[in-house]
Amino acid sequence: MDILAVLDKVNGVLWGTPSLVLLFGTGLLLTFMLRGLQFRRLLYAFKLGFTKEGQAGAGDEGDVSNFKALMTALAATIGNGNIAGVATAVTIGGPGAIFWMWIVGLLGMATKYSEALLAMKYRVKNANGEYSSGPMYYVERGLGKKFKWLAIAFAFFGAFAALGIGNSVQSNTIAGVMENSFGINNLTTGIILSVLAALIIFGGIQRISTVAGFFVPVMAVLYIGGALLILAINYDQIIPAFGLIFQYAFNPVAATGGFVGVLVSEAIRNGVARGIFSNEAGLGTAALIAGNAKTDHPVKQALVAMTGTFIVTIIVCTMTGLVLVISGFWDPTGGLLSGVVHEAGLEGGALTGAAFASVLGTVGEYIVAFSVIFFGFSTIVGWYVYGEKCFEYLVGTRGILAYRAAYITACGVGAVASLTTVWAFADMANALMMIPNLLALILLSKVVVRETNDFFENHYKVAAVAVKKAS
């Protein structure tokens, strides 16, 4: 039997209703146990991440600042899924899919908070003196040796997924844009990406976090700025666009023209699935970098990590979704802008690029093209950290050079290869990472609550007074 057909069947099971219920249910459980912490403490979380209030003290242990840890995580999370993934969700699930992306994002904030908190609590120092963290450590150290097989499973699939979804798929997407927009052949792009990735990766976590601290703000200004410009030009259509999102979140979309119609169940399924892929809440990836942060309490970095899900889903994905709805590029018959009918057959990133170009012309096309390049490369760099942490858990620091070589090679090969099968393998690996992580979060949920209560009862007020005196 064709290997791709087998993988498709496996992924149909792994990413079916039970897995989505597990993801959604875990977020709901943690939100309830933490009493909606992601809503009550969101402003404070942003202060910790982006102001002096979150700066590490002289005695705090860790490798990078809260801000750099967040930027590294965002570098891996803000990727082409925020461009192509949202387009896929909206064209298949209708505007209502965006609403369900919001729901899974808001619940996912509690999930990512819990992942980062446990990562900080159970982190260890490796042979090079750097901190290592992730689900494999809080599974083994938090649940005991009898669960080590779960930890090994997560690490194995995490190291493998990094080569695919975080690397080869991204370089292939970049190569396609470079060829279509700038006439640069795939082999040349592959060589350039491999060299740049090597220069950054061999610099270790410090260089990776520094590069991420530059790339992520640039991406935000470029892509979100372009989206905001489109919304400003069509400001009178913003409220109607939100109206469509809420309307079709609970009502089926009728078939019109080239649009086949969508049931509410399709809107929910696509919104939840694409929301998870865009923010990675539940996959355990945030825990792989959170443990490197310098802080005096696990809750502080957990709150900072939580803001990443808000930024990715509530801001970046919403910008993409609104542009698609306003421009009518979710429906071949057009939308809120009269006279806009898009070319048949466009999908994913090409559809988003066409939507931007319909309002901003060639400038819009290039905004999306450069965003894909920046998003893709930052994802390659950010996901390397994830892959290295997983591989290190399996073989120790002595095998890191071999993994770096494999990662850089995969980056070059991905630019020239056909990656349909790699996508399928990566999807499978993502699901197999997710399952042990979510089980661990549920089993360790009381630890998360206990650490959270400890911080806000014994440290929060003291820290607030110290900040006031310092200012």
Backbone torsions as a table, in degrees:
resi	resn	phi	psi	omega
1	MET	NA	146.1	179.1
2	ASP	-59.4	129.3	-177.3
3	ILE	-60.6	-36.1	-179.9
4	LEU	-65.8	-38.9	178.7
5	ALA	-64.6	-38.5	177.8
6	VAL	-64.1	-46.3	-179.3
7	LEU	-63.1	-38.5	178.4
8	ASP	-61.7	-39.6	178.9
9	LYS	-67.9	-41.9	178.4
10	VAL	-61.7	-45.7	-179.7
11	ASN	-66.5	-30.0	175.9
12	GLY	-61.2	-33.3	177.6
13	VAL	-80.7	-48.6	-175.8
14	LEU	-63.5	-36.0	-179.8
15	TRP	-104.8	24.6	178.2
16	GLY	-81.4	-169.0	-175.9
17	THR	-56.9	-43.4	-179.4
18	PRO	-57.8	-42.5	-179.4
19	SER	-67.1	-41.7	179.3
20	LEU	-65.7	-36.7	176.4
21	VAL	-65.3	-40.7	178.3
22	LEU	-61.5	-44.7	178.7
23	LEU	-63.8	-51.5	-178.6
24	PHE	-63.0	-43.3	-178.6
25	GLY	-65.7	-38.3	178.3
26	THR	-63.7	-44.5	177.6
27	GLY	-61.4	-40.0	179.4
28	LEU	-67.3	-42.8	178.7
29	LEU	-61.1	-47.8	-178.6
30	LEU	-67.2	-36.7	176.4
31	THR	-60.8	-42.6	179.7
32	PHE	-66.7	-46.9	-177.0
33	MET	-66.9	-31.4	-179.8
34	LEU	-92.5	5.1	177.3
35	ARG	55.0	45.9	176.0
36	GLY	66.0	35.2	-177.1
37	LEU	-54.5	-36.4	-177.1
38	GLN	-63.9	-21.2	176.4
39	PHE	-92.7	-42.6	-175.6
40	ARG	-69.8	-32.7	-172.9
41	ARG	-114.1	18.3	-175.8
42	LEU	-65.3	-45.1	-179.8
43	LEU	-61.9	-43.4	177.8
44	TYR	-63.1	-37.1	179.0
45	ALA	-62.5	-42.0	177.8
46	PHE	-67.1	-35.4	176.4
47	LYS	-62.0	-42.0	179.2
48	LEU	-64.6	-35.3	-176.4
49	GLY	-82.2	-30.3	-169.4
50	PHE	-125.4	6.6	177.2
51	THR	-130.1	176.9	-179.6
52	LYS	-64.4	-20.9	-177.8
53	GLU	-60.7	-26.4	-178.3
54	GLY	-98.4	3.7	-179.7
55	GLN	-67.7	144.3	-178.1
56	ALA	-70.7	147.0	175.3
57	GLY	-83.2	169.7	-176.4
58	ALA	-60.4	-32.7	-176.7
59	GLY	-97.0	2.2	-178.0
60	ASP	-72.4	138.3	-178.4
61	GLU	-96.1	145.6	179.3
62	GLY	152.0	179.2	-176.0
63	ASP	-106.9	-33.2	-177.5
64	VAL	-137.8	165.2	179.6
65	SER	-72.5	164.9	174.8
66	ASN	-55.5	-42.7	-178.3
67	PHE	-62.9	-46.5	-178.8
68	LYS	-67.9	-34.6	176.4
69	ALA	-63.9	-41.7	178.0
70	LEU	-64.9	-43.5	-179.2
71	MET	-64.2	-37.5	178.0
72	THR	-65.5	-42.0	177.6
73	ALA	-65.3	-41.6	178.6
74	LEU	-67.0	-34.3	178.3
75	ALA	-59.5	-37.0	179.3
76	ALA	-81.8	-28.1	-174.0
77	THR	-88.3	-44.1	177.9
78	ILE	-75.9	100.2	-177.2
79	GLY	-136.2	-162.6	-176.5
80	ASN	-69.1	-12.1	173.3
81	GLY	-64.8	-27.4	178.7
82	ASN	-75.3	-18.1	177.0
83	ILE	-100.7	-58.8	-177.6
84	ALA	-78.2	-37.7	-176.4
85	GLY	-64.2	-41.9	179.2
86	VAL	-66.7	-40.5	178.1
87	ALA	-59.8	-42.3	178.7
88	THR	-64.1	-44.3	-179.4
89	ALA	-61.2	-42.5	-176.1
90	VAL	-74.0	-39.2	-178.9
91	THR	-71.9	-29.5	179.0
92	ILE	-91.1	-39.8	-174.7
93	GLY	-103.4	-2.6	-179.4
94	GLY	78.7	173.0	-179.5
95	PRO	-56.4	-28.6	-179.5
96	GLY	-61.2	-22.0	179.0
97	ALA	-61.2	-31.0	180.0
98	ILE	-63.5	-39.9	178.3
99	PHE	-58.9	-44.7	-177.9
100	TRP	-72.6	-24.4	170.6
101	MET	-65.4	-39.7	176.9
102	TRP	-61.4	-45.3	-177.7
103	ILE	-60.6	-49.0	-178.5
104	VAL	-67.7	-29.3	176.8
105	GLY	-69.4	-43.7	-179.7
106	LEU	-66.3	-40.7	176.0
107	LEU	-70.7	-36.3	-179.7
108	GLY	-64.3	-21.7	176.4
109	MET	-62.2	-38.6	177.3
110	ALA	-68.3	-36.8	177.9
111	THR	-64.6	-48.0	-178.1
112	LYS	-67.6	-35.9	174.8
113	TYR	-57.0	-46.7	-177.8
114	SER	-66.3	-40.4	177.6
115	GLU	-59.3	-48.1	-177.5
116	ALA	-67.2	-38.8	179.2
117	LEU	-62.1	-47.1	179.7
118	LEU	-66.4	-33.9	177.3
119	ALA	-61.1	-43.7	179.2
120	MET	-67.6	-41.4	-175.9
121	LYS	-66.4	-37.9	-173.3
122	TYR	-109.4	17.3	-179.3
123	ARG	-69.0	158.0	179.3
124	VAL	-133.8	162.2	174.2
125	LYS	-95.2	134.6	179.2
126	ASN	-89.7	-175.6	-175.8
127	ALA	-65.6	-20.8	180.0
128	ASN	-91.1	2.3	179.3
129	GLY	84.7	5.4	177.7
130	GLU	-96.1	155.5	179.1
131	TYR	-81.6	141.7	174.4
132	SER	-122.2	138.7	-178.4
133	SER	-150.0	173.5	178.1
134	GLY	142.6	173.5	-179.5
135	PRO	-56.0	-32.9	-178.2
136	MET	-64.3	-30.6	179.9
137	TYR	-79.8	-40.8	179.3
138	TYR	-79.2	-16.5	170.4
139	VAL	-70.8	-51.1	-176.5
140	GLU	-70.2	-47.1	-174.1
141	ARG	-83.3	-28.0	-179.0
142	GLY	-89.0	-34.7	-177.8
143	LEU	-102.9	-14.7	177.0
144	GLY	103.1	166.3	-175.0
145	LYS	-60.6	-27.9	-177.2
146	LYS	-67.6	-14.6	178.0
147	PHE	-102.3	11.1	-175.5
148	LYS	-62.2	-29.2	178.6
149	TRP	-61.5	-32.1	175.9
150	LEU	-68.2	-39.7	179.1
151	ALA	-63.8	-43.5	179.4
152	ILE	-64.0	-41.2	179.0
153	ALA	-61.1	-45.1	178.9
154	PHE	-60.9	-47.3	-177.3
155	ALA	-62.6	-41.5	-179.3
156	PHE	-62.8	-50.5	-177.8
157	PHE	-71.2	-29.2	176.6
158	GLY	-67.3	-43.8	178.4
159	ALA	-63.1	-37.4	179.7
160	PHE	-72.0	-44.1	-179.2
161	ALA	-61.0	-35.0	179.7
162	ALA	-61.5	-35.9	178.9
163	LEU	-69.0	-27.0	-176.8
164	GLY	-96.6	-83.3	-172.9
165	ILE	-63.5	-31.9	-177.7
166	GLY	-91.2	-5.4	-172.6
167	ASN	-136.4	-77.2	-174.0
168	SER	-60.0	-41.8	178.9
169	VAL	-62.5	-39.8	-179.2
170	GLN	-68.6	-44.7	-179.6
171	SER	-65.2	-33.6	177.0
172	ASN	-66.1	-41.5	178.5
173	THR	-64.4	-43.4	178.3
174	ILE	-62.0	-44.3	-179.1
175	ALA	-60.0	-40.1	178.1
176	GLY	-61.8	-42.3	178.9
177	VAL	-67.5	-42.7	-179.5
178	MET	-61.5	-38.0	-179.7
179	GLU	-74.3	-44.9	-176.1
180	ASN	-71.8	-38.0	-174.5
181	SER	-94.4	-29.6	-173.5
182	PHE	-126.1	-1.5	176.4
183	GLY	72.4	19.7	179.2
184	ILE	-92.5	127.1	-175.6
185	ASN	-70.0	158.7	-173.4
186	ASN	-62.6	-37.5	-179.2
187	LEU	-62.7	-44.6	179.0
188	THR	-61.7	-43.6	177.9
189	THR	-61.0	-42.4	179.6
190	GLY	-60.5	-42.0	179.7
191	ILE	-65.7	-45.4	-179.9
192	ILE	-61.4	-46.3	179.9
193	LEU	-62.4	-40.3	-179.5
194	SER	-64.0	-42.9	-179.7
195	VAL	-65.3	-47.3	-179.6
196	LEU	-62.9	-42.8	179.1
197	ALA	-62.2	-41.1	179.7
198	ALA	-62.3	-44.1	-179.0
199	LEU	-60.4	-37.0	-178.9
200	ILE	-81.3	-46.8	-175.7
201	ILE	-62.8	-40.8	-178.5
202	PHE	-72.9	-4.8	175.1
203	GLY	-85.3	-6.3	177.3
204	GLY	80.8	-174.8	-174.2
205	ILE	-61.7	-32.5	-179.1
206	GLN	-64.4	-46.6	-179.2
207	ARG	-69.4	-39.7	179.5
208	ILE	-60.8	-45.1	-179.0
209	SER	-67.8	-33.9	177.9
210	THR	-66.6	-45.2	177.9
211	VAL	-62.6	-41.9	179.1
212	ALA	-62.4	-38.4	179.0
213	GLY	-63.3	-22.6	175.2
214	PHE	-89.5	-47.3	-173.0
215	PHE	-65.9	-43.3	-174.0
216	VAL	-62.2	-48.2	176.5
217	PRO	-61.3	-37.2	177.8
218	VAL	-61.7	-44.0	178.3
219	MET	-61.2	-42.0	-178.1
220	ALA	-62.6	-46.3	-179.9
221	VAL	-63.6	-43.5	-176.6
222	LEU	-66.8	-56.3	-172.1
223	TYR	-79.0	-52.0	-179.2
224	ILE	-64.7	-35.8	177.1
225	GLY	-60.5	-43.5	178.0
226	GLY	-63.9	-42.3	179.4
227	ALA	-64.4	-42.0	179.3
228	LEU	-64.6	-34.6	177.6
229	LEU	-63.7	-42.8	177.1
230	ILE	-62.1	-43.3	179.9
231	LEU	-66.9	-35.4	178.4
232	ALA	-67.0	-40.3	178.5
233	ILE	-63.7	-36.2	-178.2
234	ASN	-113.0	42.7	-174.8
235	TYR	-57.4	-30.6	-177.5
236	ASP	-72.1	-9.9	-179.2
237	GLN	-102.0	-2.1	-176.8
238	ILE	-65.9	-49.0	-179.9
239	ILE	-62.8	-45.3	175.0
240	PRO	-58.8	-34.9	178.9
241	ALA	-64.8	-44.7	176.3
242	PHE	-62.2	-35.1	177.7
243	GLY	-60.7	-42.3	177.4
244	LEU	-64.5	-39.9	-179.6
245	ILE	-61.0	-48.8	-179.7
246	PHE	-69.8	-37.8	-179.6
247	GLN	-61.4	-48.1	-175.0
248	TYR	-86.5	-0.4	172.5
249	ALA	-72.3	-25.6	-175.6
250	PHE	-124.7	-1.1	179.4
251	ASN	-131.5	142.3	179.4
252	PRO	-66.3	149.1	177.3
253	VAL	-91.1	123.6	-179.1
254	ALA	-71.5	149.5	176.8
255	ALA	-71.4	124.6	177.7
256	THR	-139.6	131.2	177.2
257	GLY	56.3	-119.4	-178.7
258	GLY	-88.6	-0.2	-178.7
259	PHE	-92.8	131.3	-171.5
260	VAL	-82.6	-8.5	-176.9
261	GLY	89.7	151.6	-174.7
262	VAL	-140.5	132.3	172.3
263	LEU	-79.1	158.0	177.8
264	VAL	-59.5	-36.9	179.7
265	SER	-60.6	-35.1	178.1
266	GLU	-70.2	-39.2	177.1
267	ALA	-61.4	-43.7	179.7
268	ILE	-65.0	-49.4	-175.8
269	ARG	-61.1	-46.4	-178.3
270	ASN	-71.1	-37.1	177.9
271	GLY	-64.6	-44.2	179.7
272	VAL	-66.3	-48.4	-176.7
273	ALA	-62.6	-47.3	-178.9
274	ARG	-72.3	-31.2	175.8
275	GLY	-62.5	-41.2	178.6
276	ILE	-65.9	-42.6	179.5
277	PHE	-65.1	-32.1	-177.2
278	SER	-77.1	-37.1	-176.0
279	ASN	-107.4	-11.2	175.1
280	GLU	63.3	11.2	177.9
281	ALA	-64.5	121.2	-178.2
282	GLY	107.7	-20.6	179.0
283	LEU	-78.0	-20.1	179.3
284	GLY	91.1	0.6	-176.2
285	THR	-67.0	-36.0	-179.6
286	ALA	-59.7	-33.6	-178.7
287	ALA	-68.5	-20.5	-177.2
288	LEU	-74.9	-20.7	179.3
289	ILE	-113.7	-25.0	-175.2
290	ALA	-58.4	-34.7	-177.3
291	GLY	-67.5	-10.7	178.7
292	ASN	-85.2	-8.1	-175.1
293	ALA	-72.6	146.4	174.9
294	LYS	-88.3	118.9	179.6
295	THR	-162.8	162.7	-178.6
296	ASP	-100.2	-1.4	177.8
297	HIS	-155.6	137.4	-178.9
298	PRO	-55.5	-32.9	-176.9
299	VAL	-63.3	-35.1	-178.2
300	LYS	-60.8	-50.8	179.1
301	GLN	-68.1	-32.2	177.7
302	ALA	-63.0	-41.3	177.9
303	LEU	-64.6	-41.7	178.0
304	VAL	-62.9	-45.1	179.8
305	ALA	-60.5	-35.7	-179.7
306	MET	-60.2	-34.3	-178.9
307	THR	-65.0	-24.5	179.4
308	GLY	-61.0	-40.6	178.9
309	THR	-65.7	-38.9	177.9
310	PHE	-62.8	-45.9	-178.6
311	ILE	-62.1	-46.3	-175.4
312	VAL	-68.0	-50.9	-172.5
313	THR	-85.6	-51.6	-173.4
314	ILE	-75.1	-29.6	-178.6
315	ILE	-100.7	-64.4	-172.5
316	VAL	-65.5	-50.5	-178.9
317	CYS	-64.6	-35.8	178.4
318	THR	-65.4	-40.2	177.8
319	MET	-58.6	-47.1	179.1
320	THR	-61.9	-46.7	-177.9
321	GLY	-61.6	-43.0	-180.0
322	LEU	-64.5	-40.4	178.2
323	VAL	-62.1	-42.8	-179.8
324	LEU	-65.4	-40.6	-178.9
325	VAL	-71.1	-46.4	-177.9
326	ILE	-64.2	-42.5	-178.2
327	SER	-76.6	-13.2	179.8
328	GLY	85.3	11.1	-174.5
329	PHE	-83.0	8.5	170.0
330	TRP	-89.9	-13.8	-174.9
331	ASP	-135.3	122.4	-179.0
332	PRO	-57.4	-18.5	-178.7
333	THR	-85.7	-3.2	-179.0
334	GLY	102.1	175.2	-176.0
335	GLY	-143.1	-130.7	-174.1
336	LEU	-71.2	-24.1	176.5
337	LEU	-92.1	116.1	-175.7
338	SER	-64.4	142.2	175.7
339	GLY	83.3	1.4	179.7
340	VAL	-93.1	113.6	176.5
341	VAL	-131.4	118.6	-172.7
342	HIS	-89.2	161.3	-179.4
343	GLU	-64.3	134.8	179.7
344	ALA	-65.6	144.9	175.1
345	GLY	94.0	-10.0	178.0
346	LEU	-71.9	141.8	177.9
347	GLU	-153.3	166.0	176.0
348	GLY	55.7	-135.4	-177.0
349	GLY	-61.2	-34.6	178.5
350	ALA	-63.2	-36.5	179.1
351	LEU	-67.8	-43.6	177.5
352	THR	-63.0	-41.7	177.8
353	GLY	-61.3	-41.3	178.6
354	ALA	-66.1	-36.8	178.6
355	ALA	-64.0	-44.2	176.9
356	PHE	-63.0	-43.7	-177.7
357	ALA	-66.6	-28.9	-178.9
358	SER	-64.7	-23.4	-179.8
359	VAL	-106.2	-41.8	-173.9
360	LEU	-103.7	-0.7	-179.3
361	GLY	70.8	-147.3	-177.8
362	THR	-59.4	-33.2	178.8
363	VAL	-59.1	-42.2	179.1
364	GLY	-63.1	-40.5	178.2
365	GLU	-61.5	-42.4	-178.7
366	TYR	-72.5	-31.2	175.8
367	ILE	-59.4	-46.3	179.8
368	VAL	-68.2	-40.2	-179.6
369	ALA	-60.3	-49.5	179.9
370	PHE	-67.9	-33.2	177.3
371	SER	-64.0	-42.3	177.8
372	VAL	-59.8	-41.6	-179.8
373	ILE	-65.0	-49.6	179.7
374	PHE	-64.7	-47.5	179.9
375	PHE	-58.7	-47.3	-176.8
376	GLY	-63.1	-46.0	-177.3
377	PHE	-69.0	-40.3	178.5
378	SER	-64.3	-33.2	176.6
379	THR	-66.5	-40.5	177.5
380	ILE	-57.9	-46.9	-178.0
381	VAL	-68.9	-45.6	-178.2
382	GLY	-65.6	-41.6	-178.9
383	TRP	-70.3	-20.7	176.2
384	TYR	-60.2	-40.8	179.0
385	VAL	-57.7	-43.1	179.3
386	TYR	-61.1	-48.6	-178.1
387	GLY	-63.0	-40.8	-179.2
388	GLU	-64.3	-42.8	-179.8
389	LYS	-61.3	-41.2	179.2
390	CYS	-67.8	-44.3	-178.7
391	PHE	-65.8	-38.9	178.6
392	GLU	-61.0	-38.1	179.4
393	TYR	-63.0	-35.1	-176.3
394	LEU	-78.0	-40.9	-171.9
395	VAL	-124.2	-7.1	-177.2
396	GLY	88.3	176.5	-176.1
397	THR	-68.3	-18.4	-177.8
398	ARG	-66.2	-19.4	-177.9
399	GLY	-98.3	4.7	-174.0
400	ILE	-64.7	-40.6	-179.3
401	LEU	-60.3	-40.0	178.8
402	ALA	-64.7	-39.7	179.9
403	TYR	-68.8	-38.7	177.5
404	ARG	-60.9	-42.2	178.8
405	ALA	-62.9	-43.1	179.3
406	ALA	-64.9	-39.3	-177.9
407	TYR	-66.7	-44.8	-180.0
408	ILE	-65.4	-39.7	177.2
409	THR	-62.9	-43.9	179.2
410	ALA	-61.8	-32.7	178.4
411	CYS	-63.3	-45.4	179.1
412	GLY	-69.7	-43.8	-179.3
413	VAL	-64.3	-38.4	-178.7
414	GLY	-59.3	-32.3	-177.9
415	ALA	-67.4	-25.3	-175.4
416	VAL	-113.7	-4.1	-174.6
417	ALA	-95.5	162.2	170.2
418	SER	-89.7	120.8	-166.4
419	LEU	-109.0	23.5	179.3
420	THR	-59.9	-45.6	-179.4
421	THR	-70.7	-37.2	178.7
422	VAL	-62.7	-40.2	176.6
423	TRP	-58.1	-45.2	-178.1
424	ALA	-64.6	-42.7	177.3
425	PHE	-62.2	-43.4	-178.2
426	ALA	-65.1	-40.8	177.0
427	ASP	-59.6	-42.2	179.2
428	MET	-64.2	-43.7	-179.7
429	ALA	-63.8	-39.7	178.1
430	ASN	-59.1	-45.7	-179.4
431	ALA	-63.8	-40.0	-178.5
432	LEU	-74.0	-20.7	169.4
433	MET	-72.6	-40.7	-171.9
434	MET	-64.8	-43.7	-172.2
435	ILE	-60.4	-53.0	178.1
436	PRO	-64.2	-32.4	179.8
437	ASN	-66.4	-46.0	-179.0
438	LEU	-66.2	-37.9	176.6
439	LEU	-61.3	-41.4	179.3
440	ALA	-65.7	-40.8	179.7
441	LEU	-61.4	-41.7	179.4
442	ILE	-65.3	-45.7	-177.7
443	LEU	-69.5	-27.0	-178.8
444	LEU	-104.0	13.5	-176.2
445	SER	-60.8	-33.6	179.2
446	LYS	-67.2	-31.9	176.2
447	VAL	-65.6	-42.2	178.9
448	VAL	-59.6	-45.8	-179.6
449	VAL	-65.1	-42.7	-178.9
450	ARG	-62.5	-45.4	179.5
451	GLU	-64.9	-38.6	179.4
452	THR	-63.7	-47.0	179.0
453	ASN	-62.7	-38.9	179.2
454	ASP	-60.2	-43.9	-178.2
455	PHE	-65.6	-51.2	-174.4
456	PHE	-74.0	-19.7	178.0
457	GLU	-90.7	-31.9	-171.2
458	ASN	-118.7	-16.2	-174.2
459	HIS	-123.9	-31.2	-172.9
460	TYR	-60.1	-50.6	-177.6
461	LYS	-66.5	-38.2	178.5
462	VAL	-62.4	-44.3	-179.7
463	ALA	-64.7	-40.0	-179.3
464	ALA	-64.0	-41.3	178.9
465	VAL	-65.0	-40.5	-179.8
466	ALA	-64.3	-38.7	179.0
467	VAL	-65.2	-41.9	179.2
468	LYS	-62.5	-41.9	179.7
469	LYS	-66.0	-38.7	-178.6
470	ALA	-67.5	-31.4	-179.4
471	SER	-83.1	NA	NA
